[in-house]
Amino acid sequence: MTNPPATTPSTMSTAPLNTMALVGFILSLSSVAVGITLIPGIVLSHIGFSQIKRTGESGRGFALAGIIVGYCLLGLSVLAVFTIVLLAILFPLIFVNAFSAMRMR
């Protein structure tokens, strides 16, 4: 009676890593320094996530992290732009009212 060959970790096959998920994650993270990569990072992470569900490739964590990081940074960017616009509108109004009140004295 012969024993079947033992499988070692080097001979076990693993699912290939989804490239779109990895690139989407990298682009989402790099958008902290280069803001233009935010939207492509989110899009590629979504595409990679759907491909992983369909094909069974690995990289689900990269895709999910790219989606989460991308949307969080997008929300912070929208909040920052809203705050800057609000301050640009309100600051002159406050400054003009304070200046005219000091001039009337």
Secondary structure, 3 states (H helix, E strand, C coil): CCCCCCCCCCCCCCCCECHHHHHHHHHHHHCCCCHHHHHHHHHHHHHHHHHHHHHCCECHHHHHHHHHHHHHHHHHHHHHHHHHHHHHHHHHHHHHHHHHHHHHC
